[in-house]
Amino acid sequence: MESIIIANAEIYITLAIVFGLFMAWGIGANDVANAMGTSVGSGALTFKQAVIIAAVFEFAGAVLAGGSVTNTIRKGIIDVSSLNDTPEILIHGMLASLLAAGCWLLIATRKGWPVSTTHSIVGAIVGFGAVCIGMEAVQWGKVGTIAMSWITSPLLAGTMAFFLFRSIQKLIINTDNPLEQAKKYVPIYIFIVGFIISMVTMVKGLKHVGVKLPLDEAAMIAAGLGLFIMALGTLMIRRLKFDPTDDKDFHFTNMEKIFGVLMIFTAIAIAFAHGSNDVANAIGPVAAIVGLVQNAGEIAAQSSTPIWILILGGAGIVFGLATYGHKVIATVGSGITELTPSRGFAATLGAAVTIVFASAIGLPISTTHTLVGGVLGVGLARGIGALNVGVIQTIFMSWIVTLPAGATLAVIFYYILQGTLG
């Protein structure tokens, strides 16, 4: 079937680029939006500032640390060894999976649902594998582990965020002088952010470019970076202007200004870590298709990702956030519970700590589920009445629907592509 791939080479590459861009746009509109939701919802950043930070750091993360050696079999979800004689089935399946995941992200984003881009593409590939290759081709153990992460990632992040916000309440908010206490303790929180995010980048991000540091070495570098970021943050806090009259309507206005500085760092950090990790959801299948076409249908075990594919993914992500990210930002930033900079910080750092922990033990994790869990944890720390239960039920339902929705759409698109392209 080599001739089919050679004959359709230009069509395959063009479709891979178009569908990959569509998927990357969906990641920007949904996944990046919920990563930025806490910063915008808490008032620490405007939407415009969030787009600029994401444009720089998501793109930098995607291009500098997103270049993993992309397995043709996309994270071991399906076994493709039976397709050596019919590689075009894999190409059509990957194209269908990209289009299916992109469509589901568009539907979810229109509704304002923060869903997992990882689960969208995994669901699509599982659907294509089970129906179009055979049930035995699907690595069901891997799928089961992913389903488990629906529970584990929000639970871990929620617990972390709960205790983090409780520490802020005890050390700063519920004291006689919250402003002075914030000046004293926020630099320590800034160090923790710098340390954690440096760890995220080194443990989870840099493995994409083949850099694997021992944990103790990574911790030393992260501590140094944490101290540098702490010094920078302290300098920014000293330059803030505080007006006692601002506290008349809301007792913590001046204190929250200090946490606003902290949120800038967490936004930058989450954007870089997210760009380095989640860009693979859009460009993994693209790189697999390009590799197959360039090798005239030979299914290689691995294919390195060309830089232009990384740039394509990074650009699509930024465009998605800028044009359509506001809907999911509204859900995560204000729909679940009311956020201020101190609450947003606890939610974001809870999520970041969970990502580091999960990376270290190899647990598959969703940025979306982790961040939503963090926001839920902060809401619970303020009391159950602070949560919007209706919004939370809708979000959980959208998570459950994601895998079957991606799978169903992928099968439909596969047969359309198979019929059209032969």
C-alpha positions in Angstrom: 0.0 0.0 0.0 3.1 2.2 -0.2 1.8 3.7 -3.5 -1.4 5.1 -1.8 0.8 6.9 0.7 3.1 8.3 -2.0 0.1 9.3 -4.2 -1.6 11.0 -1.2 1.6 12.4 0.4 0.7 16.1 -0.1 -2.9 15.6 1.0 -1.9 13.7 4.1 0.7 16.4 5.2 -1.7 19.3 4.4 -4.6 17.6 6.4 -2.2 16.8 9.3 -1.1 20.5 9.5 -4.7 21.8 9.3 -6.1 19.3 11.8 -3.1 19.7 14.1 -3.6 23.5 14.0 -7.3 23.0 14.8 -6.4 20.7 17.8 -3.8 23.2 19.0 -6.3 26.0 18.7 -8.7 23.9 20.9 -5.9 23.4 23.5 -5.4 27.2 23.6 -9.1 27.9 23.9 -9.8 25.3 26.5 -6.7 24.0 28.3 -4.6 27.2 28.4 -7.7 29.2 29.3 -8.2 27.1 32.4 -4.5 27.4 33.2 -4.9 31.2 33.1 -8.4 31.2 34.6 -7.2 31.5 38.2 -5.0 34.6 37.4 -7.8 36.4 35.4 -10.6 35.3 37.7 -8.8 36.6 40.8 -8.2 40.0 39.2 -4.4 39.6 39.3 -4.2 39.8 35.5 -6.4 41.2 32.8 -7.4 39.0 29.9 -5.1 40.9 27.7 -2.1 40.5 30.0 -2.9 36.7 30.3 -2.9 36.4 26.5 0.5 38.2 26.3 2.0 36.0 29.1 0.6 32.9 27.5 1.8 34.0 24.0 5.4 34.3 25.3 5.6 31.4 27.8 3.3 28.8 26.3 5.1 29.3 22.9 8.5 29.2 24.6 7.5 26.0 26.6 6.2 24.4 23.4 9.2 25.2 21.2 12.1 25.0 23.8 10.9 22.0 25.9 8.1 20.4 23.9 10.3 18.5 21.3 9.9 15.0 22.6 10.8 12.1 20.5 7.3 11.3 19.4 6.3 7.7 19.5 4.3 6.8 16.4 1.9 4.9 18.6 1.0 8.0 20.7 1.9 7.1 24.3 1.3 3.4 23.9 -2.5 3.6 23.7 -2.7 1.2 20.7 -0.6 -1.6 19.4 0.1 -0.8 15.7 2.3 -3.9 14.9 -0.5 -5.4 12.8 -0.5 -2.4 10.5 2.9 -2.9 8.9 1.2 -3.9 5.5 -1.5 -1.2 5.8 0.1 1.9 7.2 -2.5 4.2 5.6 -5.0 2.9 8.2 -2.8 4.4 10.9 -2.5 7.7 9.0 -6.3 7.9 8.5 -6.8 7.0 12.2 -4.4 9.7 13.4 -6.0 12.3 11.2 -9.5 11.2 12.4 -8.3 11.4 16.0 -6.9 14.9 15.6 -10.1 16.1 14.0 -12.3 14.3 16.6 -10.4 15.8 19.5 -10.4 19.2 18.0 -14.2 19.1 17.4 -14.9 17.9 20.9 -12.7 20.7 22.3 -14.7 23.2 20.2 -18.0 21.9 21.5 -16.8 21.9 25.2 -15.3 25.4 24.8 -18.5 26.8 23.4 -20.3 25.5 26.5 -17.5 26.9 28.8 -16.6 23.3 30.0 -12.9 22.9 31.1 -12.2 19.4 29.7 -8.9 17.5 29.3 -7.2 17.8 26.0 -5.1 14.7 26.9 -8.3 12.6 27.5 -9.9 14.0 24.3 -7.0 12.8 22.1 -6.7 9.5 24.1 -10.4 8.8 23.7 -10.2 9.5 20.0 -7.3 7.1 19.5 -8.9 4.4 21.7 -12.1 4.6 19.6 -10.2 4.4 16.3 -8.1 1.5 17.6 -10.9 -0.5 19.1 -13.3 -0.2 16.1 -10.9 0.1 13.1 -8.0 -2.2 14.2 -9.6 -4.5 16.9 -10.4 -4.5 20.6 -7.1 -6.4 21.3 -5.1 -3.5 19.8 -6.1 -1.2 22.6 -3.9 -1.2 25.7 -6.8 -1.3 28.2 -4.5 -1.2 31.3 -3.3 2.2 30.1 -6.9 3.4 29.5 -7.8 2.2 33.0 -5.0 4.2 34.6 -6.1 7.3 32.7 -9.7 6.9 34.0 -8.3 6.6 37.5 -6.6 10.0 37.1 -10.1 11.6 36.9 -10.3 10.9 40.6 -6.7 11.2 41.7 -5.5 14.4 40.1 -8.4 16.8 41.3 -8.3 15.0 44.7 -4.5 15.6 45.1 -4.6 19.2 43.9 -7.7 20.0 45.9 -6.1 18.7 49.1 -2.9 20.7 48.4 -4.8 23.9 47.6 -7.1 23.4 50.7 -4.1 23.2 53.1 -2.2 26.0 51.3 -5.2 28.4 51.6 -5.6 27.3 55.2 -2.0 28.3 55.8 -2.6 31.7 54.2 -5.7 32.2 56.4 -3.7 31.3 59.5 -0.5 33.2 58.8 -1.9 36.3 57.0 -5.7 36.7 56.5 -7.0 36.0 60.1 -4.4 38.2 61.8 -4.5 41.8 63.2 -2.4 43.2 60.4 -2.8 41.1 57.2 -0.8 43.6 55.1 2.3 43.4 57.3 2.0 39.6 57.6 1.7 39.4 53.7 4.9 41.4 53.3 6.6 39.0 55.7 5.3 35.6 54.3 4.6 36.2 50.6 8.3 36.1 49.6 8.5 32.6 51.2 5.5 31.6 49.0 7.2 33.1 46.0 10.3 30.9 46.7 8.0 27.9 46.9 6.4 28.8 43.5 9.9 29.3 41.9 11.1 26.0 43.4 8.0 24.0 42.4 7.8 25.4 38.9 11.5 24.9 38.2 11.0 21.3 39.3 8.0 21.0 37.0 10.1 22.2 34.1 13.1 20.0 34.9 11.2 16.8 35.8 8.4 17.1 33.3 9.4 19.7 30.7 13.1 19.1 29.9 12.7 15.3 29.4 11.2 16.4 26.0 14.6 17.6 24.9 16.4 14.6 26.2 17.6 16.3 29.4 17.2 13.9 32.4 18.6 15.3 35.6 18.9 13.2 38.8 16.2 14.4 41.3 18.8 15.8 43.8 20.6 17.8 41.1 17.2 19.1 39.8 16.3 20.1 43.3 19.6 22.1 43.8 19.0 24.0 40.5 15.3 24.6 41.4 16.3 26.0 44.9 18.7 28.5 43.2 16.1 29.6 40.8 13.5 29.8 43.6 15.8 32.2 45.6 16.4 34.4 42.4 12.6 34.6 41.8 12.0 35.3 45.5 14.5 38.3 45.3 12.7 39.6 42.1 9.3 39.2 43.8 10.4 41.0 47.0 11.7 43.9 44.8 8.3 44.1 43.0 6.4 44.1 46.4 8.6 47.0 47.7 7.6 49.1 44.7 3.9 48.6 45.4 1.9 51.6 46.7 -0.6 51.0 49.5 -3.4 53.3 50.4 -5.2 52.6 53.8 -8.5 54.0 52.4 -8.6 51.1 49.8 -9.3 48.7 52.7 -12.5 50.5 53.6 -14.9 48.4 51.5 -12.8 45.2 51.5 -10.6 44.8 54.5 -7.9 42.9 52.4 -7.5 45.1 49.3 -3.9 46.1 50.1 -2.9 42.6 51.2 -4.4 41.1 47.9 -2.1 43.5 45.9 0.9 41.6 47.3 -0.7 38.3 46.2 -1.3 39.9 42.8 2.5 40.0 42.4 2.7 36.3 43.3 0.0 35.4 40.7 2.1 36.9 37.9 4.8 34.3 38.7 2.3 31.5 39.0 0.8 32.5 35.6 4.2 32.5 33.9 5.1 29.2 35.5 2.0 27.4 34.6 2.1 28.7 31.0 5.7 27.4 30.4 5.1 24.1 32.1 1.8 23.6 30.2 3.3 24.6 26.8 6.2 22.1 27.3 3.9 19.3 28.2 0.5 19.6 26.5 1.7 20.7 23.1 2.3 17.0 22.4 -1.5 16.4 22.4 -1.7 18.4 19.2 1.6 17.7 17.5 2.2 14.0 18.6 -0.2 12.7 15.9 1.0 15.3 13.4 4.6 14.2 13.8 3.5 10.5 13.5 1.7 11.2 10.2 4.7 13.3 8.8 7.1 10.5 9.8 5.0 7.8 8.1 4.7 9.8 4.9 8.4 10.7 4.8 9.3 7.0 5.4 6.9 5.9 2.6 4.6 4.1 5.1 7.2 2.4 7.2 6.1 2.3 10.8 9.2 3.4 12.7 9.4 2.9 16.5 10.2 6.6 16.9 10.3 9.7 14.9 12.0 12.9 16.1 9.8 16.0 16.0 10.8 18.7 13.4 11.0 22.2 14.9 8.4 23.6 12.4 5.8 21.2 13.9 6.6 22.5 17.4 6.2 26.1 16.1 2.9 25.1 14.5 1.6 23.7 17.8 2.8 26.8 19.8 1.2 29.2 17.4 -2.1 27.4 17.3 -2.2 27.3 21.2 -1.7 31.0 21.5 -4.2 31.8 18.8 -6.8 29.6 20.5 -6.5 31.4 23.8 -6.6 34.9 22.2 -9.7 34.2 20.1 -11.9 32.0 22.2 -10.3 31.4 25.7 -12.7 33.8 27.5 -15.5 31.2 28.0 -13.5 28.7 29.9 -11.6 31.4 31.8 -15.0 32.6 33.1 -15.9 29.1 34.3 -12.6 28.4 36.1 -12.0 32.0 37.2 -15.4 32.8 38.7 -17.9 30.0 38.0 -16.8 27.4 40.5 -16.0 29.8 43.4 -15.2 33.5 43.8 -11.4 34.0 43.5 -9.1 36.7 44.8 -5.3 36.7 44.2 -4.6 34.8 47.5 -7.2 32.1 46.6 -6.1 31.9 43.0 -2.5 31.4 44.2 -3.4 28.5 46.5 -5.4 26.8 43.6 -2.6 27.3 41.1 0.2 26.2 43.4 -1.8 23.2 44.6 -2.1 22.2 40.9 1.6 22.8 40.2 2.7 20.7 43.2 0.4 17.9 42.0 2.0 18.0 38.5 5.5 17.6 40.0 4.4 14.8 42.4 2.5 12.9 39.6 5.5 13.3 37.2 7.9 11.8 39.8 5.7 8.7 40.3 4.7 8.4 36.6 0.9 9.1 37.2 -0.9 10.2 34.1 -2.5 13.6 34.9 -4.7 16.2 33.3 -3.8 19.9 33.7 -7.5 20.7 33.6 -8.6 18.2 36.2 -5.7 19.3 38.5 -6.5 23.0 38.3 -10.3 22.5 38.7 -9.4 20.4 41.8 -7.2 23.2 43.1 -10.1 25.7 42.7 -12.5 23.3 44.4 -10.0 22.9 47.4 -9.8 26.7 47.9 -13.7 26.9 47.8 -13.9 24.1 50.4 -11.4 25.9 52.7 -13.8 28.8 52.7 -16.8 26.5 53.5 -19.1 24.4 51.2 -21.4 27.4 50.7 -18.6 29.2 48.7 -18.9 26.5 45.9 -21.3 26.7 42.9 -22.5 23.1 43.0 -24.4 23.4 39.6 -21.3 24.4 37.7 -19.2 21.6 39.4 -21.8 18.9 38.4 -21.7 20.2 34.8 -17.9 20.1 34.8 -17.8 16.5 36.2 -20.3 15.3 33.6 -18.2 16.9 30.8 -15.2 14.9 32.0 -17.0 11.6 32.0 -18.4 12.3 28.4 -14.9 13.3 27.0 -13.5 9.8 26.3 -16.6 8.3 24.6 -17.3 11.6 22.7 -13.7 11.6 21.3 -14.0 7.9 20.5 -17.3 8.1 18.7 -16.2 11.2 16.6 -12.9 9.5 15.7 -14.7 6.4 14.3 -17.1 8.5 12.2 -14.2 10.7 10.8 -12.1 7.6 10.2 -14.7 6.0 7.9 -15.2 9.3 6.1 -11.5 9.7 5.5 -11.1 6.0 4.5 -13.9 6.4 2.0 -12.6 9.7 0.6 -8.8 8.9 0.5 -9.0 5.2 -0.2 
